[in-house]
Amino acid sequence: MFDGRVGFGRRAAVVVVDFVKAYTTPGSDLYAPEVCGAVQATVPLLEAARTAGAPVVFTRVLYHPAGLDGGVFARKVPVLRTFVEANPLTEIVDELTVEESDLVLTKQYASCFFGTSLASTLTAAGVDTLIVVGCSTSGCVRATAVDGCQYGFRVVVPRECVADRAPEPHQANLFDIDSKYGDVLSCEEVMGWLGDTAG
């Protein structure tokens, strides 16, 4: 009944969801060691994507210094109010280089689609497959996967390239994404497909 496969389409893009220093810096309120491993697993995947000519989109969360655009989300998760431009922990992790050909989108809510130009940008680029990496699995990754499906994209999540604060929500949400919204595959499988499309 569940667990059907959507597979890959003709052209993929990689969306790197909120891999910022707040999650990889010891001592940060949001530090999650598992995210560090997911970042490392993403390095070769981005190399494979760029070799294949797949667009790469990074996202980060930023708010007005007075929190005017934080809404209920920032009230529910008060630490998000620290995500302002002057905070170095909101910067994309050093391990993942943002190249000139990459797009960086700023968002205020969980889904990378909500309130951004992501859907129209991908459609204009002829993208039909969305490879979602980042954190957290139960939050922004899941929300992006759900919206990606709802916008008509094939959603693929490389399991080694996403992470959460704890194993239980991570595994539960991978199960749910794979059941309803996309395909959860190994990073090796995703890189293999990207390699087949290169050149």
N, C-alpha and C positions, 0 to 999 in steps of 0.2 A: 504493500500500500504506500509506504514511504520509501525514501532512499533511491529514487530514480536518478539517473545521470543526465546532466545537461550538456556535458562535454565542452570542448573548446569550439570557438567559432572561427571566423576568418582573420580577425585582428584583435589583439589584446592590448590593454594598458595596465600598468601597475599603479595602484593607489597605495601610498605609504601613509598609514593613518597614525598621526600623532606620535611618531618615534622622536620624542623630544627629551632633553636632558633631565627633566623633572622625574622621569621614570628610571633613569640609569645612574643617577648621582647618589651615592651613599649619603645619608643624612637628610635627603629631601623627604618631605612628608609623603610623597607619592612613589618613593623608591621601591622598585619591584625587581629583584635579581633575575627573575625569569625573563623579563623584558630584555636584559642584556644578551641572553642567549638567542632570543628571537632576532635581535638586531644583527648579531654575527651571522645568523643563517640567511639573512636578507642580503648581505653584501654580494655573494656570488649570484643570487637571483637577479639583482639589479644589473649586474654585468651582463648576464644572459639576455635580459630584456633589452638593454641598449644595443647589444650586438644584433638582436633580431629586429631592431627598429621600432620597438614598442614604446609608446609614450610613457613617461613616468611622472606621476603627480604626487607631490608631498602635501600633507595638511598639518596645520598646527592651530591650536586654540589661542585666541587673543581677545581680550576685552578692553573696553574703554577704562581708563584709570579710575573713574568713579563708578564703574560697574553698570553703566547705563544700558548696555546691551546684553547683560548676563541673564536677565529674566529669572524664571523659576529655577532653571537648571543651576545657576550659580548660587541661588538660595539653598537649594537642596544639597549641593556639594560646595561648601564655603571655600575650600582650598582653591577652587577654580578662580576666585576673585584675585588671586596672586598672578594669574596668567595675563600679565600686561607686558607691553613692548620692552620696558626697562628691565624685566626679569630675565637674566641669562638662562634660567632653567627652561624657558619656553622655546629655546633655540633647538633646531633639528640636531640630532646627535652627530658628533664628528665622524663617526664610522661610516656614515652614509653621505657621501658627497653630493651636493645639489649641483648639477651641471646646467650650463646655459640653456640647454634644450628642455630642461625640466620645468614644470609649472609648480608653484607653491601657492596653495589656497589657504586663506584664513577662514576659520569657522568659529561659531559660538555654541553650537549644539553637537549632539552625538554623531549624527549621520553626516558624512562628508558631502551629501547631496543637499541637505537642508540649508536654504539661504545662500547657496553658492552657485557658480556657473558650471559645476562639474558635468551634469548630464548633457547640457548643450555642447560643451567643449568636446566631450567624448564622441557624441553623435556626429559633430562636424568633422571629426578626425576619422570617421569610418570605423570606430571601435565597437565591437559587439560582445567582447569578453573582458571581464573585470577581474584582475588578479589582486586580491585584497590582502595586504600585510599590515602589521602594526599592533597597536594596543588601545584599549584592552579588549580581549575577546568578547567579554560579556557586555561591553558598553559600545564604544565607537565602531569596533570591527563588526559586531553583530548588526548594529543600526545601519551601517553602510551596506552590508550584505543584503539586508532586507530591502532597503531602498533600491539597491542595484537591481535586484530581481524585479521589483515593482516598476522600475523604469525600462525593463525589457532587456537588461544585459545578462549574459551568462556569467555567473559569479563563481570564481574559483578561489579557495583559501588554502594556501600551503601551510600545513599544520605547524611546521617548525618555525614559521615566520610570524606567528602571532603569540601573544602571551597575556596573562592576567595576574592579578594580585595573589590568587590562590588557585590550586589545581582543580578544585570542585567546580567553580563557575566556568573555568577554562574548558574543561572536558564537557560539561553539560551544554555549553553554548556551541562548541564544535559539533556535538551530536545533533543539536537542533538545526544549525545551519546546514549540515549535510543532509538532514532529513527533509528540509522544506525549501531552502532558499538558494542553494548552490552545491558545488562539489568540494569537499574537503579532501585534499590530496597531499601526498608527500612533496616536499620541495624538489626532490629528485625527479618526480614525474612532471612537475610544472616546468622545471628547467629543461627536461628532455623535449617537451613540446616546443618550448621557445627555441631550442637548438635546431629543431626540425624546420622551423619557419625562418631561420636566419639566412640571409643571402637571397 
